[in-house]
């Protein structure tokens, strides 16, 4: 529901997407104050409702579904039937934004494609999210995060080199491409709404998972485009900075992120290896990258002599960036995470309450996170249809026919 104090108060979003990239975009817009109506299939709902365990205790809601749908209202409509399509069009008539992630051309047969819908709502911002975009030799293919991580190059950069134990390509531990696509899509929607303010007309946003994956290759993409050399997997090491990686200590691993030569000097002093900072092979980052094979074993041997807490205290005292590799229980027990309110607890109609991850954006000291939990399937169908003038008798008939 819209919150008057939030930036997108008064904006209505119809979210007919499912799984992660589209719902993540919708959740971002809901956090910003938009009224986001999530349209789901009767009975089954969003696929992710069934992607468990784990499940929220006392409910049939999966943790996966809960991660991407806070702040929305849920309405069940069978858009494969003409009556359902008519309801969608009525909702579109009152919407500012539509989010969808059907296969290219999949909504045209229902009359719910952009060309059809803009005829009676020319102000509509219509955001399509697909694997490969509207115009691509792969446009007909389905797009899945894991597959796109492979095709888009990130797996060639993630993991240990082939010659090392456990070597080989590795995907990210979360659906990296889907989430980035949701964030890019939300940015695109905001830009389109800003443009509409001046032009009075909406537009069609074409987001592709593959495009986004290539777009977030960042420095690694430029390493290749600048040099022509294909970057290789380095495990936890960094291609452009040394030392910037994980190191084993006497009782576990820490991350050391030395970002400049002065930090390297202080790092070496803590290790009682001050001579390395004036060695011409290691005195500059350029030199350290060129001689990492000589430097890193020396650092590894020194760091193995003391435990995690001792090293963290010593490095923090002199301003050398470092940190532990936390499991998720330690993440949510971390004083920073608690102080910043990154775990939020909201009321839930079935479970009583639900723990969620809050939106990390803060404006004027206030968290930009929705105040309502992810909705139960069809929780708001009656209210949403009331808003567009569907009478109780009509709703009863639609339920009997399986349309809602």
N, C-alpha and C positions, 0 to 999 in steps of 0.2 A: 504493500500500500504506500501511497505517496506520503512523505513527511514534509510539512510546510517549510522547515528550516533547511532542507537539503537542496542541492543544486538542480536536480531534475524533477522537482515537485511539479505536478501537472502534466508530465510526459507519460503517455500510455504506450506500452510495449506489448505486442502480441508475440509470444515465444512459442513457435510450433516446432522448435528443434528438440533433439534428444541426445542422450549420452553426455558428452562433455564440452566440446568446443563452443557450441551454440549456447547451452545452458550456462557455461561460465561467463559468456558475454552478458546474458540476461541477468545473472546474479550481480555482476558489476553495476549494471544499470539500476537494478533494484536497490543496491547499496547506496547509490547516488540519489535515491528518492523517487525513481520512476515507479509507476504502477505496472508491474510486469505480470501479465496473465499467461500462465503456462498451459498450453493446450496438449492434452494427452489422450491416448486411446482409452476408450471405456474398458474396464476390467484389468487390462494389462498395464497401462500407463507407460511411462518412460522405461526403456530397457534396463536402465541402471537400478531401478527399484528392485530388481531381481538379482543383482550382482553381489551376492554375499555367500557365506558370512564375511564379516560380522553384521548383525542386525541390531537396530536400536531396541533395547529391551522393552517387551510388551507391545511391539509393533511388527509390521512386515516391511519396515523401511530399512534399506541397506545403508551402510556407512557411505558407500560410493555415491548413492543418490543424494545423501544429505550434504555432501561436500560442495555441491554446485547449484543448490536451489533455494537458498534462504531468501526471505523477503518477497517471495512470489505468491500469487494466487493460482490454484489449480482448478481447471475446468476440463471435464471429459467430453470429447466430441469425436464422432467417427467421421472423419473428413473424406473417407472413401465413398460415402453415400451422399446423394444430392442434397438431402436435408441438412447434413452436417456441413457441406460446402457453403450452403446458404447462411448458416450460423457464423461460419468463419468470415464470410464477406460482411455480415452485419458488424462483427467485431472490428474488422479492418477499417470500416467506415469511421469508427471512433478512435482509431489508433494513429500514433505518430510513427511508430517503428514496427516492422515485422522481422523476426529472426527465423531462418529456416536452414536446415542442412540436409535436404533431400538430394538424391542424385540429380545431376544436370537434366533438366527437362521433366523431372518427375512430377512436378506440381501442375504442369500445363494441362494435363488431361482432366484435372479437377477445376480448371479455371482459377487457380490460385497462384499462378506465376506472376512476375512483376508486370509484364505487359498487360495482363488482364486486370490486375488490381489497381494499377495507377489510373485506369480509365475513370473510376468513380472515387478515387482518393489520390489526386495528383500530388498531395503533400506528403505522401507516404515515403518513408525511408525504409527500403527493402534490402535486408542484408542476407545474402546467400553464402553459406559456408560449405565447401565441398573439398574433396581430396586434391583436385587438380585444377579447379576453376572452370568457368563457363566456356572458355576457348582454349583447348589444349589437345594435343594428340591423345592424351590419357583422360579426356573429360568424361568418358563413359565408365571409368573405373571407380570402384568404391575406394575411399581413403580411410585407412586406420593408422592411428598414431605410431604403432610399432613399425609398420611397413614404411611409413614416411620417414621415421628416424633413420631407417636403413637407407632408403633411396636418397634422402636429402643430405647425407654426409656425416651427420653427427656421430653415428656409430663407428665410423672409420677413425674418429678422434677420441673415442671414449673406451677405456680399458687398457690393459697392459699390452706391450708389444708382443707379437707372435712368438718370439723366441724365449719369453719368460714364462715361468710356471703360472698357469691361469691366464695366459695371454689370449687375446681374441677380442672381437668387437663386443661392446656391451651397450644396452639401451639405458636410458635414464630410469631411475627408480620411480618416477611419476610420469604421467602422460605429458611429457614436456611440450610436444608440438601442439597438442590439443589446447593446453592451457595458454601458451603463447598466442595461438590463433584467437582464442576467446578475448584476450587482452587487446590484440590488434583490432579485432572486430569492434570492441567497445569504443576504442579510440576513433575508428572510422565512423561509427554511428554519431559520436559527439561532434565530429567535424561536419558531418552531413547535416545535423540539426542546426549547427551554427551557420552553415551556408544557406539552409532553407530560410533562416530568419531574414536574409537579404533577398533571396530569389523568389521565395514563396512556393517553390516546388521541391519535391523530394528527389530521390535518386535510387539507383540500384548499386549496392556495394557487392563486389565479387571477391570473396576471400577464399584462398586455397591453402590447405595445410602444407602442401609442398612449397609454395611460395614463402610462407612464413618460416618453414624450417631452413630454407636457404637464407632468408633474411636475417636470421639470428645466429648464423655462423660467425658473425662479427669479425674479431681479429684473425680467426683462422682462415676465413674466406679471403681476407686481404693479405694474409701471409702467402697464400697461393697466388692470388691475382698479381701481387707485387713482385714475387720472386719466380713464379713458374714452378716452384718445388711443391710437391704434394705433401702436406703435413701428415705425420704419422702419430700413432697412439703413443703416449708417454706416461700412461698410468695416472698418478696424481701429480706429476710434474707439469710445469708450464712451458709452452714453447718459446716464450719471449722474455721470461724473467727467471733468474736463478739467484738464491734458493727460494722457491715458491712451490712447496709440496708437502706431503706427509712424511714424517720421520718416526721411526720406532724409538721409543724410550725404554727404560727398564721395566715399565709396567703397562705399556700400551702405546698408542700413537698420538702425536700432536700435529697440528698444521702450523707451518711457519710461512709467513707471507712477507718476505723482505722486498719492499717496493722501491728502494733507492739505495745509493751507495753509502749514505750516512747510516741508514738502518743496518746495512751489512757490517759496517765497522763496529757498531754497538753489539750486534749479534755475535761477532767474533770475539769481542772482549768478554762477554758472558761465558763463552765456551773456552776461554783461556787460549784462544787461537788468534790473537791480535795480529800476528805476522801475516795472516792470510789477507787482511784488508789492505796491505801495502804491497802485496805480491802482484806484479804487473799482469799475471794471468787471471787475477780475481778482483782487482781494484775497481773495475767498472762492470756494470751489468752486461755490456756488450762482451767484455772479456769472459765473464763468468758463463754466459750462454755458450761461448765458443769452447770453454774448457770444463763444462759441467761434469764430464766423465772423470776428471781428475779431482774436482772439488767435492762432489757429493759424497763419495766414500769416506773422505776425511770427516765431513760433518756427521755422517751416519754413525761413525765410530764414537765420536764425542757425545752425541745426543743419547746414545745407548747407555751411558754411565749413570744417569739420574732418572728419577721418575717424573711422571706427567706434572704433578702439582708443583714440584720444585722448579722445573723448567718454566712453567707458565708464570709463576711468581717472579722468577728472575728476568724473563723477557719483558713482562708487563712493566716492571720497575724501570726499565730503560727505554720503553716505547717501541719495542719490536713487536709488530703484529703477530699474534699467535692465538691458538685456541684448541680446545679438545674436539674430538670427533664424537659428538653426542648421539646416543640412541634417542628415540622419540620420547621416552619417559623422562629423560634428563632435559630434553628440549623444553617440555611443558613445565618442568620444575625449575627452569632457569629464572633467576631474579629479573633479568631483562624482559623475558617473555611474559612473566606475571605482572611486572610493573606497567608494561605497555598494553595489557589487556588483550593479548592475542588469542587467548581462549575465552570465548563468551558462552554463557549459559542462557538459553532462551526457553520460555514456556512452550510445551508441546501438547497438542490436544489429546494424544493417546498415551504418551510416555510420561507426561507430567512436566518433564524438562529434557533438553538435549544440549550437549556440549558441542560447540562448533568452533571453527577457526575464524577469527574476526578479519574483516578487511583491513589491510595494513595502512591504508590512506588515512591521514588525519588532517582536518581543516579547522583552523582556529582552536586547536587543542582537543577537538572532538573526533572520535573515531567515526569513519564513514562506513558503518556496517549496518545492515538491515536489523530491524528490531523484532522481526517475526521469523519463526522457524520455517524450514522447508515444509510445504503443505502436504497433507495427506492426499491421496489420489481422489480427485473430484471434490475436494473439501469446499470449494467456493463456486461450484457449478451453479447452484440456485441463485446466489447473489449476482454472479456475472451475467447470467441470462436475464435476471430481473432488470439489470442496468440497461439492456438493449431492448427491453419491452416484450420479452417472451413471457406470457402469462403462466400462472401455475398449471392451468389446464393444458396448455400447449407443452409445457415441460413434462407433464405426466405422460402425454402421448409420445413425446420424443423418447422418454425412458422406456416405455413399453416397446417401442420399435428398435431399441438398442442404439439409437443415435447419440444419446448422452448417457 
